[in-house]
Amino acid sequence: MSKSAIITGASKGIGAEIANRLNELGYNLVLNYRSNTSSMEEIIESFTNKDTKNIIVQCDVSNYDDCKTLIDTAYENFKTIDVLVNNAGITKDNLLAMMSEQEFDAVIDTNLKGTFNCCRHISKRMMKQKYGRIVNISSVVGLSGNAGQVNYSASKAGVIGMTKSMARELGKKNILVNAVAPGFIQTEMTDKIPEDMKAEMLKNIPLNKLGSPKDIADAVEFLISDKATYITGQVLSVNGGFYM
């Protein structure tokens, strides 16, 4: 029987790459987006495995009720959901002395509360089915901190703490909860960084290159696979050695 997965923030970058990978692995997919409908249709069109069923669900993960609808819709379409990948996230960078309350709250609400919302609504269903794999996408700055990203760093550090607590609660029901902490990954976000700043960043990365979304999809694939059945509550850092 085919397995099924939910991926939040699947419209581009890391989320789109994870969607492509899980499609290749034969997963039926519930792909979440907030505003970019055309991107979602293009992603499904690009899937190489045409034998899977895929649905698109618009949802603002910062909204508790929206997330309930997302999870309910997933289960209405598929009997079970085997995997949840919490990837949706935003940035609103600013120095602490300049950061507005709105900039702080927006990032916390999407990145941290959004992860809670989805996990909260799926947890009882996964406990009932006595199986589940949850992968929360954190960030290297959730471990190291970063100037100008007090809000983002706090949200991603919170995701790590949440991951460990959830792993302790859900382990007895055969639900594994882990986090992936990407470093600097080649996406639309990093494409906007000036070349001189990018060169300076690379000096601090032992592998002397940016990562790719594929590197993160590889980590997710491992954590949801049968090769990781005794791994839970862990943070898999994929950062080229930037932070050890």
C-alpha positions in Angstrom: 0.0 0.0 0.0 1.3 3.5 -0.9 2.4 5.7 2.0 1.2 9.3 2.3 2.8 12.5 3.5 2.0 16.1 4.3 4.6 18.8 3.4 4.0 22.4 4.5 5.5 25.3 2.6 5.9 23.1 -0.4 5.6 25.8 -3.1 9.4 26.4 -3.6 12.9 25.8 -2.5 13.5 23.2 0.1 9.8 22.3 0.4 9.5 21.7 -3.4 12.6 19.5 -3.4 11.3 17.4 -0.5 8.0 17.0 -2.4 9.9 15.9 -5.5 11.9 13.4 -3.5 8.9 11.9 -1.8 7.1 11.6 -5.1 10.1 9.6 -6.4 9.7 7.4 -3.4 6.1 6.7 -4.2 4.4 8.8 -1.6 0.9 10.2 -2.1 1.3 13.9 -1.1 -0.7 16.6 0.6 1.1 19.8 -0.5 0.5 22.9 1.5 1.0 26.4 0.3 -0.1 29.8 1.6 -0.4 32.0 -1.5 1.5 30.6 -4.6 -1.0 28.5 -6.4 0.7 28.5 -9.8 3.9 27.2 -8.3 2.1 24.2 -6.7 0.6 23.2 -10.1 4.0 23.4 -11.7 5.6 21.2 -9.0 3.0 18.5 -9.5 3.4 18.7 -13.3 7.2 18.2 -12.8 6.7 15.0 -10.8 8.4 12.0 -12.4 6.2 9.4 -10.7 2.8 9.8 -12.3 1.2 6.9 -10.4 0.7 8.7 -7.1 -2.2 10.8 -5.9 -1.4 14.4 -4.9 -3.7 17.1 -3.5 -3.0 20.8 -2.8 -4.3 22.5 0.3 -4.1 26.2 0.9 -3.4 26.9 4.6 -1.7 29.6 6.7 0.1 27.4 9.2 0.1 30.2 11.8 -3.7 29.8 12.0 -4.7 26.9 14.4 -8.0 26.2 12.7 -6.5 26.3 9.2 -4.1 23.6 10.3 -7.0 21.5 11.6 -8.6 21.7 8.1 -5.2 20.8 6.5 -4.9 17.6 8.6 -8.6 16.7 8.3 -8.4 17.1 4.5 -5.4 14.9 4.3 -7.1 12.1 6.2 -10.3 12.5 4.2 -8.2 11.8 1.0 -5.9 9.1 2.5 -6.7 6.6 5.2 -3.5 7.3 7.0 -0.7 9.9 7.0 2.7 8.3 7.5 4.8 11.4 7.4 4.5 15.1 8.3 7.3 17.5 7.2 6.9 20.9 8.8 8.8 23.1 6.4 6.8 26.3 6.2 8.7 29.3 7.4 9.3 33.0 6.8 12.0 35.6 7.7 11.7 39.2 8.7 15.2 40.1 9.5 16.2 43.2 11.4 18.5 44.2 14.2 17.1 43.8 17.7 17.0 47.6 18.4 15.1 48.1 15.1 12.8 45.0 15.1 9.1 45.7 15.5 6.7 43.6 17.5 5.0 42.7 14.3 8.2 41.4 12.7 8.9 39.3 15.8 5.4 37.9 16.1 4.9 37.0 12.4 8.1 34.9 12.4 7.3 33.1 15.7 3.6 32.5 14.6 4.6 30.9 11.3 7.8 29.1 12.1 7.2 28.0 15.7 3.4 28.1 16.3 2.8 26.7 12.8 4.9 23.6 13.7 3.0 23.2 16.9 -0.4 23.6 15.1 0.3 20.9 12.6 1.8 18.5 15.1 -1.0 19.1 17.6 -3.7 18.3 15.1 -2.0 15.2 13.7 -0.7 13.7 16.9 -3.9 11.9 18.0 -4.4 10.5 14.6 -0.9 9.2 14.4 -1.2 7.8 18.0 -4.3 5.9 16.9 -2.6 4.4 13.9 0.5 3.6 16.0 2.8 4.9 13.4 4.2 8.2 12.3 7.3 10.1 11.2 7.5 13.8 11.8 10.4 15.9 10.5 10.6 19.5 11.6 12.8 21.8 9.5 14.8 24.0 11.9 18.0 26.0 11.0 21.6 26.3 11.8 20.8 29.7 13.4 18.5 27.9 15.8 21.8 26.4 17.1 24.3 29.2 16.6 22.2 32.4 16.7 22.7 35.1 14.1 22.9 38.9 14.2 19.8 40.4 12.7 17.7 37.3 13.2 16.6 37.3 16.8 13.1 36.4 15.7 14.1 33.7 13.2 16.8 32.2 15.6 14.3 32.1 18.4 11.7 30.4 16.3 14.1 27.7 15.0 15.6 27.1 18.4 12.0 26.6 19.7 11.4 24.1 17.0 14.3 22.0 18.3 13.0 22.1 21.8 9.6 21.2 20.6 11.0 18.3 18.6 12.7 16.8 21.6 9.6 17.1 23.8 7.4 15.6 21.2 9.8 12.7 20.7 9.5 11.9 24.4 5.7 12.1 24.4 5.1 10.1 21.2 7.8 7.5 21.1 5.7 4.8 22.8 3.2 5.0 19.9 6.0 4.3 17.3 6.0 8.0 16.2 9.5 9.3 15.5 10.1 13.1 15.7 13.3 14.6 14.5 14.6 17.9 13.1 16.8 18.9 10.2 18.8 22.0 10.7 19.9 23.3 7.3 22.9 25.7 6.9 23.2 28.1 4.1 21.3 26.5 1.2 21.1 27.7 -2.4 17.6 29.0 -2.7 15.8 32.2 -3.8 16.6 33.6 -0.4 20.3 33.2 -0.7 20.3 34.2 -4.3 19.5 37.7 -3.1 22.6 37.9 -0.9 25.3 40.2 -2.5 28.2 38.3 -3.9 30.8 39.9 -1.6 28.7 38.8 1.4 28.3 35.3 0.0 32.1 35.1 -0.4 32.5 36.1 3.2 30.0 33.4 4.3 31.9 30.7 2.4 35.1 31.5 4.4 33.3 30.1 7.4 32.1 26.9 5.7 34.7 24.2 5.8 33.3 22.6 2.6 33.5 26.0 0.9 30.2 25.8 -0.8 26.5 26.4 -0.2 24.3 23.4 0.3 21.5 22.5 -2.1 17.8 21.7 -1.4 18.7 18.2 -2.5 21.0 17.9 0.6 18.0 18.6 2.8 15.7 16.2 0.9 18.4 13.5 1.4 18.3 14.1 5.2 14.5 14.0 5.3 14.5 10.8 3.2 16.9 9.1 5.7 14.9 10.1 8.8 11.6 8.8 7.4 13.2 5.6 6.1 13.5 2.1 7.7 17.2 2.9 8.2 16.3 5.4 10.9 13.8 3.4 13.1 15.9 3.9 16.3 16.4 7.6 15.8 14.1 10.1 17.5 14.5 13.5 19.2 17.6 14.3 17.2 18.8 17.3 15.2 20.5 16.4 11.9 22.7 19.4 11.0 23.2 19.8 7.2 25.5 22.8 7.1 28.8 21.9 5.5 30.6 22.3 8.8 29.6 25.9 9.3 28.5 25.1 12.9 29.7 22.0 14.8 
